[in-house]
Amino acid sequence: MNLVHLGEMAEFHPDAHVGRVVHEQGHIKALLVCLEAGQRIPPCRMDYDVAFYVIEGDGRIWADGTEGALATGTLAVVPAGAERSIAAGTRMRVLAIQAR
């Protein structure tokens, strides 16, 4: 078992979002992604499913042309191969869990 205290790991940067691997084992990789208001994760396409859980904040997510609202407590699951992007409306902490 691996216990991770995400509140102690948040790291923000004024120029770009910060992604930090908090766990990686086998086919699972978990990252804590921190964004300041107005920052964006640029569009990218991945070969695996990703679940994004918003720990704090709000923003928007895009996946293959579909747009959705993100807020504290929201879970967004994006399938493998879909182009995805996230933009922060407020300061955000997002847990991204990749199933590879």
C-alpha positions in Angstrom: 0.0 0.0 0.0 1.1 3.5 -0.8 -0.5 6.4 1.1 -0.1 9.8 -0.5 -0.9 13.1 1.2 -1.8 15.3 -1.8 -2.4 18.5 0.2 1.3 18.5 1.1 2.4 18.0 -2.5 0.7 20.9 -4.3 3.1 23.1 -6.2 2.1 26.1 -8.3 4.2 28.2 -10.7 3.1 31.6 -12.2 4.2 30.7 -15.7 2.9 27.2 -16.4 1.0 24.3 -14.8 2.9 21.9 -12.6 2.5 18.1 -13.0 4.0 15.9 -10.3 3.9 12.1 -10.3 2.6 11.0 -7.0 2.4 7.2 -7.7 3.5 4.9 -10.5 3.2 1.1 -10.4 2.3 -1.4 -13.1 -0.4 0.0 -15.4 -1.4 2.9 -13.1 0.2 6.3 -13.0 -1.2 9.2 -10.8 -0.2 12.8 -11.2 -1.1 15.9 -9.2 -1.6 18.7 -11.6 -1.7 22.3 -10.3 -2.8 25.2 -12.4 -3.1 28.9 -11.6 -6.2 30.8 -12.9 -5.8 31.3 -16.6 -3.3 28.5 -17.1 -4.0 25.6 -19.6 -2.8 22.1 -20.3 -2.3 22.3 -24.0 -4.2 19.9 -26.3 -2.6 16.4 -26.4 -3.5 12.9 -27.4 -2.6 9.9 -25.2 -2.7 6.2 -25.8 -4.5 5.4 -22.5 -7.6 6.4 -20.5 -7.3 9.2 -18.0 -9.6 10.0 -15.1 -9.3 13.6 -13.9 -10.6 14.4 -10.4 -10.9 18.0 -9.4 -9.7 18.4 -5.8 -10.0 22.2 -5.8 -11.0 24.9 -8.2 -13.0 25.2 -11.4 -12.3 25.3 -15.2 -13.1 23.7 -18.5 -12.1 20.4 -20.2 -12.2 19.6 -23.8 -12.0 16.1 -25.3 -12.4 15.5 -29.1 -14.5 18.6 -29.6 -16.7 18.1 -26.6 -16.5 20.7 -23.8 -17.4 20.4 -20.1 -17.4 22.3 -16.9 -15.0 21.3 -14.1 -15.5 22.1 -10.4 -14.4 20.8 -7.1 -15.6 17.2 -6.8 -16.0 16.6 -10.6 -14.6 13.5 -12.2 -14.0 13.5 -16.0 -13.0 10.3 -17.7 -11.3 10.7 -21.1 -10.8 7.6 -23.3 -7.5 6.7 -24.9 -6.8 8.4 -28.2 -9.0 11.4 -27.5 -7.4 14.9 -27.9 -7.8 16.6 -24.5 -7.1 19.9 -22.8 -7.9 21.6 -19.5 -8.1 25.4 -18.7 -8.3 26.7 -15.2 -10.8 29.4 -14.3 -9.5 29.6 -10.8 -6.5 28.0 -9.1 -7.0 24.2 -9.5 -5.6 21.0 -8.1 -6.4 18.0 -10.3 -5.6 14.4 -9.7 -5.0 12.7 -13.1 -5.0 8.9 -13.0 -3.7 7.2 -16.1 -4.6 3.5 -16.9 -1.8 2.4 -19.2 
